[in-house]
Amino acid sequence: MNQKKYLLTLFARNKKAIIIGSLGTISKDLPDDKRVIKVKGAMGCAIGVGLGYALGTKKKVIVVIGDGAFLMKMGSMATILAHKPKNLRVIILNNDCYASTGGQKINFYALRALSGKSNHRICGAEIKRVSQS
């Protein structure tokens, strides 16, 4: 599925949720809205921002992060798993590259192999396959 279409659909279907978008194309493709927090310039930090926000509210919080940014701050998932906030959802958009910086290939597929039978979750985070076009 196209990333922009996926993000706009996610936004439309979660009218009461706070959506935290990672840097680069994700922040670009999310709408400008009071329910959207765009974490620009801090690769991978959207996970920690999402955890902090979720712990401080009863609202549903959705973090949308790219596979490359996820690799940068994957350790933050251990803290999320320790706290287990029921109102936090983490979605990893998988396009197998750093799309915002020129499309350099990454090794995200190696993590997917660790997830066992389900290639749709890692450390409790959902994985959605997307394309830029």
N, CA, C and O atoms as CSV, one atom per row, in Angstrom:
chain,resi,resn,atom,element,x,y,z
A,1,MET,N,N,0.847,-1.189,0.000
A,1,MET,CA,C,0.000,0.000,0.000
A,1,MET,C,C,0.891,1.251,0.000
A,1,MET,O,O,1.995,1.238,0.543
A,2,ASN,N,N,0.413,2.283,-0.592
A,2,ASN,CA,C,1.098,3.567,-0.618
A,2,ASN,C,C,1.120,4.181,0.790
A,2,ASN,O,O,0.100,4.204,1.479
A,3,GLN,N,N,2.286,4.673,1.207
A,3,GLN,CA,C,2.450,5.216,2.558
A,3,GLN,C,C,1.501,6.365,2.863
A,3,GLN,O,O,0.859,6.374,3.913
A,4,LYS,N,N,1.407,7.319,1.973
A,4,LYS,CA,C,0.555,8.477,2.227
A,4,LYS,C,C,-0.905,8.060,2.381
A,4,LYS,O,O,-1.601,8.536,3.278
A,5,LYS,N,N,-1.358,7.184,1.518
A,5,LYS,CA,C,-2.741,6.702,1.599
A,5,LYS,C,C,-2.963,5.963,2.923
A,5,LYS,O,O,-3.990,6.146,3.576
A,6,TYR,N,N,-2.002,5.135,3.311
A,6,TYR,CA,C,-2.120,4.402,4.580
A,6,TYR,C,C,-2.219,5.385,5.754
A,6,TYR,O,O,-3.078,5.227,6.622
A,7,LEU,N,N,-1.350,6.391,5.783
A,7,LEU,CA,C,-1.347,7.347,6.895
A,7,LEU,C,C,-2.627,8.176,6.951
A,7,LEU,O,O,-3.149,8.428,8.037
A,8,LEU,N,N,-3.133,8.596,5.813
A,8,LEU,CA,C,-4.376,9.369,5.798
A,8,LEU,C,C,-5.563,8.512,6.238
A,8,LEU,O,O,-6.471,9.004,6.907
A,9,THR,N,N,-5.555,7.238,5.865
A,9,THR,CA,C,-6.603,6.317,6.311
A,9,THR,C,C,-6.505,6.090,7.819
A,9,THR,O,O,-7.519,6.106,8.516
A,10,LEU,N,N,-5.300,5.882,8.318
A,10,LEU,CA,C,-5.075,5.712,9.758
A,10,LEU,C,C,-5.583,6.931,10.523
A,10,LEU,O,O,-6.261,6.791,11.540
A,11,PHE,N,N,-5.258,8.110,10.038
A,11,PHE,CA,C,-5.691,9.362,10.653
A,11,PHE,C,C,-7.219,9.448,10.671
A,11,PHE,O,O,-7.808,9.787,11.698
A,12,ALA,N,N,-7.856,9.147,9.552
A,12,ALA,CA,C,-9.318,9.241,9.437
A,12,ALA,C,C,-10.038,8.224,10.321
A,12,ALA,O,O,-11.120,8.510,10.832
A,13,ARG,N,N,-9.457,7.056,10.504
A,13,ARG,CA,C,-10.108,5.986,11.275
A,13,ARG,C,C,-9.873,6.101,12.781
A,13,ARG,O,O,-10.481,5.367,13.560
A,14,ASN,N,N,-9.007,7.005,13.191
A,14,ASN,CA,C,-8.668,7.147,14.613
A,14,ASN,C,C,-8.873,8.590,15.057
A,14,ASN,O,O,-7.929,9.276,15.449
A,15,LYS,N,N,-10.107,9.031,14.988
A,15,LYS,CA,C,-10.451,10.438,15.215
A,15,LYS,C,C,-10.166,10.947,16.629
A,15,LYS,O,O,-10.011,12.153,16.823
A,16,LYS,N,N,-10.096,10.063,17.608
A,16,LYS,CA,C,-9.841,10.493,18.981
A,16,LYS,C,C,-8.414,10.227,19.426
A,16,LYS,O,O,-8.039,10.563,20.549
A,17,ALA,N,N,-7.621,9.631,18.561
A,17,ALA,CA,C,-6.250,9.267,18.918
A,17,ALA,C,C,-5.264,10.406,18.658
A,17,ALA,O,O,-5.483,11.265,17.804
A,18,ILE,N,N,-4.179,10.383,19.419
A,18,ILE,CA,C,-3.028,11.243,19.153
A,18,ILE,C,C,-2.085,10.418,18.279
A,18,ILE,O,O,-1.747,9.286,18.625
A,19,ILE,N,N,-1.665,10.975,17.160
A,19,ILE,CA,C,-0.759,10.264,16.259
A,19,ILE,C,C,0.596,10.946,16.286
A,19,ILE,O,O,0.713,12.144,16.028
A,20,ILE,N,N,1.612,10.166,16.599
A,20,ILE,CA,C,2.975,10.684,16.669
A,20,ILE,C,C,3.737,10.117,15.488
A,20,ILE,O,O,3.921,8.905,15.372
A,21,GLY,N,N,4.177,11.011,14.611
A,21,GLY,CA,C,4.862,10.598,13.391
A,21,GLY,C,C,6.357,10.825,13.477
A,21,GLY,O,O,6.819,11.851,13.976
A,22,SER,N,N,7.095,9.863,12.990
A,22,SER,CA,C,8.548,9.959,12.951
A,22,SER,C,C,8.975,10.956,11.870
A,22,SER,O,O,8.149,11.473,11.118
A,23,LEU,N,N,10.263,11.207,11.814
A,23,LEU,CA,C,10.792,12.197,10.880
A,23,LEU,C,C,10.670,11.768,9.421
A,23,LEU,O,O,10.261,10.645,9.125
A,24,GLY,N,N,11.023,12.658,8.531
A,24,GLY,CA,C,11.096,12.359,7.111
A,24,GLY,C,C,9.753,12.256,6.425
A,24,GLY,O,O,8.853,13.062,6.661
A,25,THR,N,N,9.629,11.251,5.567
A,25,THR,CA,C,8.426,11.142,4.742
A,25,THR,C,C,7.171,10.889,5.562
A,25,THR,O,O,6.075,11.247,5.132
A,26,ILE,N,N,7.309,10.281,6.734
A,26,ILE,CA,C,6.125,10.045,7.567
A,26,ILE,C,C,5.545,11.369,8.040
A,26,ILE,O,O,4.343,11.599,7.909
A,27,SER,N,N,6.382,12.241,8.586
A,27,SER,CA,C,5.894,13.557,9.024
A,27,SER,C,C,5.370,14.369,7.851
A,27,SER,O,O,4.411,15.127,7.994
A,28,LYS,N,N,5.989,14.213,6.706
A,28,LYS,CA,C,5.535,14.933,5.509
A,28,LYS,C,C,4.157,14.445,5.058
A,28,LYS,O,O,3.322,15.241,4.629
A,29,ASP,N,N,3.925,13.134,5.157
A,29,ASP,CA,C,2.680,12.554,4.658
A,29,ASP,C,C,1.517,12.642,5.644
A,29,ASP,O,O,0.364,12.491,5.239
A,30,LEU,N,N,1.786,12.881,6.919
A,30,LEU,CA,C,0.706,13.060,7.890
A,30,LEU,C,C,0.128,14.464,7.758
A,30,LEU,O,O,0.861,15.403,7.447
A,31,PRO,N,N,-1.158,14.622,7.987
A,31,PRO,CA,C,-1.751,15.963,7.883
A,31,PRO,C,C,-1.321,16.863,9.038
A,31,PRO,O,O,-0.968,16.379,10.113
A,32,ASP,N,N,-1.354,18.158,8.810
A,32,ASP,CA,C,-1.134,19.129,9.886
A,32,ASP,C,C,-2.442,19.220,10.662
A,32,ASP,O,O,-3.458,19.673,10.134
A,33,ASP,N,N,-2.408,18.790,11.905
A,33,ASP,CA,C,-3.612,18.742,12.716
A,33,ASP,C,C,-3.200,18.752,14.189
A,33,ASP,O,O,-2.091,18.341,14.530
A,34,LYS,N,N,-4.094,19.220,15.053
A,34,LYS,CA,C,-3.776,19.291,16.482
A,34,LYS,C,C,-3.618,17.903,17.104
A,34,LYS,O,O,-3.046,17.784,18.187
A,35,ARG,N,N,-4.113,16.847,16.439
A,35,ARG,CA,C,-3.965,15.477,16.945
A,35,ARG,C,C,-2.684,14.805,16.462
A,35,ARG,O,O,-2.412,13.661,16.828
A,36,VAL,N,N,-1.900,15.495,15.651
A,36,VAL,CA,C,-0.690,14.921,15.083
A,36,VAL,C,C,0.537,15.635,15.656
A,36,VAL,O,O,0.636,16.861,15.615
A,37,ILE,N,N,1.454,14.849,16.182
A,37,ILE,CA,C,2.731,15.375,16.662
A,37,ILE,C,C,3.802,14.827,15.730
A,37,ILE,O,O,3.951,13.614,15.590
A,38,LYS,N,N,4.540,15.720,15.100
A,38,LYS,CA,C,5.576,15.315,14.154
A,38,LYS,C,C,6.944,15.481,14.822
A,38,LYS,O,O,7.360,16.593,15.147
A,39,VAL,N,N,7.627,14.364,15.017
A,39,VAL,CA,C,8.944,14.372,15.647
A,39,VAL,C,C,9.975,14.439,14.524
A,39,VAL,O,O,10.396,13.417,13.983
A,40,LYS,N,N,10.368,15.655,14.191
A,40,LYS,CA,C,11.287,15.861,13.072
A,40,LYS,C,C,12.721,16.013,13.592
A,40,LYS,O,O,12.947,16.624,14.637
A,41,GLY,N,N,13.663,15.468,12.873
A,41,GLY,CA,C,15.067,15.690,13.184
A,41,GLY,C,C,15.640,14.832,14.290
A,41,GLY,O,O,16.765,15.078,14.726
A,42,ALA,N,N,14.911,13.838,14.760
A,42,ALA,CA,C,15.411,12.976,15.827
A,42,ALA,C,C,15.058,11.529,15.467
A,42,ALA,O,O,14.044,10.997,15.918
A,43,MET,N,N,15.889,10.919,14.668
A,43,MET,CA,C,15.592,9.599,14.127
A,43,MET,C,C,15.349,8.569,15.228
A,43,MET,O,O,16.211,8.330,16.074
A,44,GLY,N,N,14.172,7.972,15.203
A,44,GLY,CA,C,13.810,6.927,16.145
A,44,GLY,C,C,13.185,7.404,17.438
A,44,GLY,O,O,12.626,6.598,18.182
A,45,CYS,N,N,13.264,8.678,17.723
A,45,CYS,CA,C,12.792,9.201,19.013
A,45,CYS,C,C,11.278,9.242,19.145
A,45,CYS,O,O,10.770,9.477,20.242
A,46,ALA,N,N,10.552,9.023,18.074
A,46,ALA,CA,C,9.088,9.015,18.155
A,46,ALA,C,C,8.599,7.925,19.105
A,46,ALA,O,O,7.543,8.074,19.720
A,47,ILE,N,N,9.350,6.834,19.232
A,47,ILE,CA,C,8.952,5.749,20.139
A,47,ILE,C,C,8.925,6.255,21.585
A,47,ILE,O,O,7.947,6.034,22.298
A,48,GLY,N,N,9.986,6.928,22.018
A,48,GLY,CA,C,10.043,7.465,23.380
A,48,GLY,C,C,9.021,8.560,23.617
A,48,GLY,O,O,8.429,8.637,24.694
A,49,VAL,N,N,8.809,9.405,22.624
A,49,VAL,CA,C,7.798,10.461,22.734
A,49,VAL,C,C,6.420,9.822,22.900
A,49,VAL,O,O,5.616,10.269,23.717
A,50,GLY,N,N,6.160,8.789,22.132
A,50,GLY,CA,C,4.879,8.096,22.227
A,50,GLY,C,C,4.667,7.457,23.583
A,50,GLY,O,O,3.570,7.532,24.137
A,51,LEU,N,N,5.693,6.833,24.126
A,51,LEU,CA,C,5.586,6.229,25.453
A,51,LEU,C,C,5.295,7.290,26.509
A,51,LEU,O,O,4.402,7.118,27.338
A,52,GLY,N,N,6.039,8.370,26.478
A,52,GLY,CA,C,5.817,9.444,27.449
A,52,GLY,C,C,4.414,10.012,27.358
A,52,GLY,O,O,3.762,10.242,28.377
A,53,TYR,N,N,3.953,10.237,26.145
A,53,TYR,CA,C,2.602,10.784,25.959
A,53,TYR,C,C,1.556,9.789,26.463
A,53,TYR,O,O,0.610,10.170,27.152
A,54,ALA,N,N,1.732,8.513,26.115
A,54,ALA,CA,C,0.763,7.491,26.506
A,54,ALA,C,C,0.674,7.341,28.026
A,54,ALA,O,O,-0.411,7.127,28.566
A,55,LEU,N,N,1.800,7.450,28.707
A,55,LEU,CA,C,1.805,7.327,30.166
A,55,LEU,C,C,1.131,8.518,30.842
A,55,LEU,O,O,0.711,8.426,31.995
A,56,GLY,N,N,1.028,9.636,30.122
A,56,GLY,CA,C,0.453,10.849,30.699
A,56,GLY,C,C,-0.980,11.146,30.287
A,56,GLY,O,O,-1.508,12.207,30.622
A,57,THR,N,N,-1.621,10.226,29.565
A,57,THR,CA,C,-2.988,10.472,29.093
A,57,THR,C,C,-3.765,9.166,29.052
A,57,THR,O,O,-3.188,8.080,29.086
A,58,LYS,N,N,-5.081,9.292,28.978
A,58,LYS,CA,C,-5.928,8.116,28.774
A,58,LYS,C,C,-6.285,7.950,27.296
A,58,LYS,O,O,-6.866,6.940,26.899
A,59,LYS,N,N,-5.930,8.955,26.484
A,59,LYS,CA,C,-6.226,8.883,25.050
A,59,LYS,C,C,-5.392,7.792,24.385
A,59,LYS,O,O,-4.316,7.427,24.859
A,60,LYS,N,N,-5.920,7.286,23.280
A,60,LYS,CA,C,-5.172,6.338,22.473
A,60,LYS,C,C,-4.028,7.092,21.791
A,60,LYS,O,O,-4.233,8.174,21.240
A,61,VAL,N,N,-2.825,6.515,21.832
A,61,VAL,CA,C,-1.645,7.117,21.212
A,61,VAL,C,C,-1.097,6.126,20.190
A,61,VAL,O,O,-0.852,4.961,20.502
A,62,ILE,N,N,-0.910,6.608,18.969
A,62,ILE,CA,C,-0.379,5.773,17.890
A,62,ILE,C,C,0.945,6.373,17.425
A,62,ILE,O,O,0.997,7.525,16.995
A,63,VAL,N,N,2.002,5.590,17.516
A,63,VAL,CA,C,3.308,6.009,17.001
A,63,VAL,C,C,3.499,5.360,15.643
A,63,VAL,O,O,3.339,4.149,15.495
A,64,VAL,N,N,3.842,6.172,14.656
A,64,VAL,CA,C,4.133,5.658,13.317
A,64,VAL,C,C,5.599,5.973,13.034
A,64,VAL,O,O,6.009,7.134,13.015
A,65,ILE,N,N,6.376,4.917,12.815
A,65,ILE,CA,C,7.818,5.063,12.644
A,65,ILE,C,C,8.275,4.218,11.462
A,65,ILE,O,O,7.720,3.151,11.202
A,66,GLY,N,N,9.266,4.689,10.765
A,66,GLY,CA,C,9.818,3.925,9.651
A,66,GLY,C,C,10.721,2.815,10.142
A,66,GLY,O,O,11.198,2.835,11.277
A,67,ASP,N,N,10.950,1.842,9.269
A,67,ASP,CA,C,11.788,0.710,9.652
A,67,ASP,C,C,13.215,1.136,9.980
A,67,ASP,O,O,13.823,0.592,10.901
A,68,GLY,N,N,13.751,2.092,9.247
A,68,GLY,CA,C,15.105,2.575,9.532
A,68,GLY,C,C,15.195,3.302,10.855
A,68,GLY,O,O,16.135,3.082,11.619
A,69,ALA,N,N,14.231,4.168,11.140
A,69,ALA,CA,C,14.199,4.885,12.416
A,69,ALA,C,C,13.988,3.906,13.566
A,69,ALA,O,O,14.566,4.076,14.639
A,70,PHE,N,N,13.165,2.885,13.351
A,70,PHE,CA,C,12.955,1.866,14.374
A,70,PHE,C,C,14.273,1.185,14.731
A,70,PHE,O,O,14.558,0.953,15.906
A,71,LEU,N,N,15.079,0.865,13.713
A,71,LEU,CA,C,16.371,0.227,13.965
A,71,LEU,C,C,17.271,1.112,14.843
A,71,LEU,O,O,18.041,0.598,15.654
A,72,MET,N,N,17.176,2.423,14.684
A,72,MET,CA,C,18.004,3.344,15.460
A,72,MET,C,C,17.668,3.338,16.948
A,72,MET,O,O,18.559,3.507,17.781
A,73,LYS,N,N,16.409,3.147,17.292
A,73,LYS,CA,C,15.977,3.241,18.693
A,73,LYS,C,C,15.194,2.011,19.141
A,73,LYS,O,O,14.294,2.116,19.974
A,74,MET,N,N,15.526,0.870,18.602
A,74,MET,CA,C,14.815,-0.350,18.919
A,74,MET,C,C,14.822,-0.660,20.421
A,74,MET,O,O,13.881,-1.272,20.926
A,75,GLY,N,N,15.844,-0.257,21.117
A,75,GLY,CA,C,15.929,-0.499,22.555
A,75,GLY,C,C,14.786,0.129,23.334
A,75,GLY,O,O,14.450,-0.336,24.423
A,76,SER,N,N,14.187,1.177,22.790
A,76,SER,CA,C,13.052,1.818,23.465
A,76,SER,C,C,11.867,0.873,23.605
A,76,SER,O,O,11.029,1.054,24.488
A,77,MET,N,N,11.793,-0.122,22.749
A,77,MET,CA,C,10.687,-1.078,22.832
A,77,MET,C,C,10.755,-1.888,24.116
A,77,MET,O,O,9.720,-2.326,24.619
A,78,ALA,N,N,11.952,-2.099,24.659
A,78,ALA,CA,C,12.079,-2.821,25.938
A,78,ALA,C,C,11.383,-2.036,27.045
A,78,ALA,O,O,10.732,-2.625,27.908
A,79,THR,N,N,11.516,-0.724,27.026
A,79,THR,CA,C,10.856,0.110,28.036
A,79,THR,C,C,9.345,0.078,27.847
A,79,THR,O,O,8.598,0.031,28.824
A,80,ILE,N,N,8.897,0.102,26.618
A,80,ILE,CA,C,7.455,0.000,26.354
A,80,ILE,C,C,6.927,-1.349,26.843
A,80,ILE,O,O,5.870,-1.414,27.470
A,81,LEU,N,N,7.659,-2.416,26.558
A,81,LEU,CA,C,7.227,-3.742,26.996
A,81,LEU,C,C,7.212,-3.841,28.522
A,81,LEU,O,O,6.383,-4.559,29.080
A,82,ALA,N,N,8.107,-3.138,29.197
A,82,ALA,CA,C,8.139,-3.149,30.663
A,82,ALA,C,C,6.938,-2.404,31.256
A,82,ALA,O,O,6.357,-2.849,32.246
A,83,HIS,N,N,6.569,-1.269,30.648
A,83,HIS,CA,C,5.452,-0.452,31.161
A,83,HIS,C,C,4.087,-0.927,30.676
A,83,HIS,O,O,3.086,-0.740,31.366
A,84,LYS,N,N,4.039,-1.534,29.505
A,84,LYS,CA,C,2.807,-2.079,28.912
A,84,LYS,C,C,1.625,-1.101,28.895
A,84,LYS,O,O,0.535,-1.457,29.345
A,85,PRO,N,N,1.816,0.106,28.394
A,85,PRO,CA,C,0.662,1.016,28.338
A,85,PRO,C,C,-0.388,0.481,27.362
A,85,PRO,O,O,-0.084,0.243,26.193
A,86,LYS,N,N,-1.598,0.294,27.829
A,86,LYS,CA,C,-2.670,-0.279,27.010
A,86,LYS,C,C,-3.159,0.685,25.929
A,86,LYS,O,O,-3.798,0.266,24.964
A,87,ASN,N,N,-2.859,1.967,26.090
A,87,ASN,CA,C,-3.326,2.966,25.130
A,87,ASN,C,C,-2.289,3.296,24.060
A,87,ASN,O,O,-2.484,4.234,23.287
A,88,LEU,N,N,-1.196,2.547,24.002
A,88,LEU,CA,C,-0.126,2.825,23.035
A,88,LEU,C,C,-0.066,1.747,21.960
A,88,LEU,O,O,-0.053,0.550,22.244
A,89,ARG,N,N,-0.031,2.210,20.728
A,89,ARG,CA,C,0.107,1.332,19.559
A,89,ARG,C,C,1.299,1.837,18.751
A,89,ARG,O,O,1.370,3.023,18.431
A,90,VAL,N,N,2.227,0.956,18.421
A,90,VAL,CA,C,3.392,1.319,17.612
A,90,VAL,C,C,3.277,0.603,16.275
A,90,VAL,O,O,3.108,-0.615,16.211
A,91,ILE,N,N,3.375,1.393,15.206
A,91,ILE,CA,C,3.292,0.852,13.846
A,91,ILE,C,C,4.596,1.170,13.125
A,91,ILE,O,O,5.011,2.326,13.054
A,92,ILE,N,N,5.230,0.145,12.597
A,92,ILE,CA,C,6.465,0.303,11.830
A,92,ILE,C,C,6.109,0.226,10.347
A,92,ILE,O,O,5.556,-0.773,9.886
A,93,LEU,N,N,6.427,1.275,9.612
A,93,LEU,CA,C,6.215,1.256,8.161
A,93,LEU,C,C,7.467,0.698,7.505
A,93,LEU,O,O,8.543,1.291,7.591
A,94,ASN,N,N,7.321,-0.425,6.859
A,94,ASN,CA,C,8.439,-1.172,6.294
A,94,ASN,C,C,8.531,-0.958,4.785
A,94,ASN,O,O,7.663,-1.388,4.027
A,95,ASN,N,N,9.606,-0.281,4.367
A,95,ASN,CA,C,9.882,-0.124,2.940
A,95,ASN,C,C,11.306,-0.557,2.599
A,95,ASN,O,O,11.770,-0.373,1.474
A,96,ASP,N,N,11.997,-1.138,3.591
A,96,ASP,CA,C,13.350,-1.698,3.425
A,96,ASP,C,C,14.422,-0.681,3.035
A,96,ASP,O,O,15.439,-1.041,2.443
A,97,CYS,N,N,14.187,0.600,3.372
A,97,CYS,CA,C,15.223,1.587,3.060
A,97,CYS,C,C,15.037,2.850,3.901
A,97,CYS,O,O,14.001,3.046,4.535
A,98,TYR,N,N,16.056,3.693,3.890
A,98,TYR,CA,C,15.961,5.037,4.467
A,98,TYR,C,C,15.415,5.948,3.363
A,98,TYR,O,O,16.185,6.595,2.653
A,99,ALA,N,N,14.113,5.995,3.222
A,99,ALA,CA,C,13.482,6.708,2.109
A,99,ALA,C,C,13.803,8.201,2.118
A,99,ALA,O,O,13.959,8.806,1.057
A,100,SER,N,N,13.903,8.793,3.293
A,100,SER,CA,C,14.093,10.246,3.390
A,100,SER,C,C,15.493,10.713,3.010
A,100,SER,O,O,15.702,11.890,2.718
A,101,THR,N,N,16.453,9.787,3.014
A,101,THR,CA,C,17.835,10.207,2.765
A,101,THR,C,C,18.421,9.623,1.493
A,101,THR,O,O,19.639,9.606,1.319
A,102,GLY,N,N,17.566,9.146,0.608
A,102,GLY,CA,C,18.058,8.673,-0.682
A,102,GLY,C,C,17.790,7.215,-0.989
A,102,GLY,O,O,18.215,6.717,-2.032
A,103,GLY,N,N,17.096,6.520,-0.102
A,103,GLY,CA,C,16.716,5.142,-0.391
A,103,GLY,C,C,17.776,4.094,-0.101
A,103,GLY,O,O,17.733,2.996,-0.656
A,104,GLN,N,N,18.740,4.426,0.776
A,104,GLN,CA,C,19.749,3.433,1.121
A,104,GLN,C,C,19.086,2.213,1.751
A,104,GLN,O,O,18.204,2.345,2.599
A,105,LYS,N,N,19.512,1.037,1.335
A,105,LYS,CA,C,18.945,-0.216,1.839
A,105,LYS,C,C,19.326,-0.424,3.303
A,105,LYS,O,O,20.400,-0.017,3.746
A,106,ILE,N,N,18.416,-1.070,4.046
A,106,ILE,CA,C,18.667,-1.388,5.448
A,106,ILE,C,C,18.452,-2.880,5.669
A,106,ILE,O,O,17.995,-3.581,4.766
A,107,ASN,N,N,18.775,-3.368,6.853
A,107,ASN,CA,C,18.673,-4.788,7.156
A,107,ASN,C,C,17.480,-5.119,8.045
A,107,ASN,O,O,17.563,-6.019,8.881
A,108,PHE,N,N,16.387,-4.410,7.876
A,108,PHE,CA,C,15.194,-4.650,8.687
A,108,PHE,C,C,14.681,-6.076,8.509
A,108,PHE,O,O,14.126,-6.660,9.440
A,109,TYR,N,N,14.865,-6.632,7.318
A,109,TYR,CA,C,14.404,-7.995,7.052
A,109,TYR,C,C,14.993,-9.003,8.033
A,109,TYR,O,O,14.361,-10.019,8.325
A,110,ALA,N,N,16.191,-8.738,8.545
A,110,ALA,CA,C,16.816,-9.651,9.502
A,110,ALA,C,C,15.998,-9.726,10.798
A,110,ALA,O,O,15.894,-10.794,11.403
A,111,LEU,N,N,15.422,-8.601,11.223
A,111,LEU,CA,C,14.560,-8.600,12.406
A,111,LEU,C,C,13.271,-9.350,12.143
A,111,LEU,O,O,12.773,-10.068,13.011
A,112,ARG,N,N,12.743,-9.186,10.968
A,112,ARG,CA,C,11.493,-9.883,10.628
A,112,ARG,C,C,11.698,-11.385,10.710
A,112,ARG,O,O,10.779,-12.111,11.087
A,113,ALA,N,N,12.889,-11.867,10.363
A,113,ALA,CA,C,13.176,-13.299,10.449
A,113,ALA,C,C,13.137,-13.774,11.904
A,113,ALA,O,O,12.776,-14.921,12.167
A,114,LEU,N,N,13.503,-12.911,12.843
A,114,LEU,CA,C,13.480,-13.256,14.275
A,114,LEU,C,C,12.072,-13.344,14.841
A,114,LEU,O,O,11.858,-13.965,15.882
A,115,SER,N,N,11.121,-12.733,14.169
A,115,SER,CA,C,9.768,-12.674,14.707
A,115,SER,C,C,9.037,-14.006,14.591
A,115,SER,O,O,7.887,-14.117,15.017
A,116,GLY,N,N,9.682,-15.007,14.027
A,116,GLY,CA,C,9.089,-16.340,13.968
A,116,GLY,C,C,8.015,-16.468,12.918
A,116,GLY,O,O,8.160,-15.984,11.795
A,117,LYS,N,N,6.930,-17.127,13.294
A,117,LYS,CA,C,5.859,-17.412,12.345
A,117,LYS,C,C,5.159,-16.156,11.850
A,117,LYS,O,O,4.698,-16.104,10.710
A,118,SER,N,N,5.081,-15.148,12.704
A,118,SER,CA,C,4.381,-13.920,12.321
A,118,SER,C,C,5.374,-12.875,11.840
A,118,SER,O,O,6.224,-12.420,12.606
A,119,ASN,N,N,5.269,-12.502,10.593
A,119,ASN,CA,C,6.110,-11.423,10.066
A,119,ASN,C,C,5.422,-10.078,10.194
A,119,ASN,O,O,5.800,-9.122,9.518
A,120,HIS,N,N,4.415,-9.992,11.056
A,120,HIS,CA,C,3.638,-8.763,11.174
A,120,HIS,C,C,3.843,-8.048,12.505
A,120,HIS,O,O,3.220,-7.014,12.746
A,121,ARG,N,N,4.714,-8.581,13.381
A,121,ARG,CA,C,4.960,-7.956,14.685
A,121,ARG,C,C,6.419,-8.156,15.083
A,121,ARG,O,O,7.021,-9.193,14.804
A,122,ILE,N,N,6.971,-7.137,15.743
A,122,ILE,CA,C,8.294,-7.225,16.357
A,122,ILE,C,C,8.198,-6.516,17.698
A,122,ILE,O,O,7.788,-5.356,17.751
A,123,CYS,N,N,8.561,-7.176,18.765
A,123,CYS,CA,C,8.561,-6.567,20.112
A,123,CYS,C,C,7.224,-5.902,20.439
A,123,CYS,O,O,7.197,-4.891,21.140
A,124,GLY,N,N,6.151,-6.438,19.957
A,124,GLY,CA,C,4.843,-5.852,20.221
A,124,GLY,C,C,4.412,-4.789,19.221
A,124,GLY,O,O,3.264,-4.345,19.257
A,125,ALA,N,N,5.303,-4.372,18.334
A,125,ALA,CA,C,4.970,-3.355,17.325
A,125,ALA,C,C,4.435,-4.019,16.059
A,125,ALA,O,O,4.913,-5.079,15.655
A,126,GLU,N,N,3.444,-3.389,15.439
A,126,GLU,CA,C,2.890,-3.874,14.181
A,126,GLU,C,C,3.804,-3.482,13.026
A,126,GLU,O,O,4.462,-2.443,13.078
A,127,ILE,N,N,3.845,-4.296,12.000
A,127,ILE,CA,C,4.616,-3.970,10.800
A,127,ILE,C,C,3.657,-3.856,9.622
A,127,ILE,O,O,2.868,-4.767,9.372
A,128,LYS,N,N,3.723,-2.742,8.898
A,128,LYS,CA,C,2.907,-2.520,7.712
A,128,LYS,C,C,3.834,-2.278,6.527
A,128,LYS,O,O,4.675,-1.380,6.566
A,129,ARG,N,N,3.686,-3.055,5.505
A,129,ARG,CA,C,4.487,-2.905,4.289
A,129,ARG,C,C,3.932,-1.757,3.477
A,129,ARG,O,O,2.739,-1.743,3.177
A,130,VAL,N,N,4.773,-0.778,3.105
A,130,VAL,CA,C,4.342,0.378,2.334
A,130,VAL,C,C,5.314,0.671,1.199
A,130,VAL,O,O,6.445,0.184,1.181
A,131,SER,N,N,4.849,1.468,0.266
A,131,SER,CA,C,5.705,1.976,-0.808
A,131,SER,C,C,5.610,3.500,-0.798
A,131,SER,O,O,4.674,4.067,-0.232
A,132,GLN,N,N,6.560,4.143,-1.411
A,132,GLN,CA,C,6.571,5.612,-1.458
A,132,GLN,C,C,5.737,6.140,-2.606
A,132,GLN,O,O,5.368,7.315,-2.604
A,133,SER,N,N,5.432,5.310,-3.583
A,133,SER,CA,C,4.666,5.808,-4.742
A,133,SER,C,C,3.272,5.251,-4.769
A,133,SER,O,O,2.499,5.566,-5.673
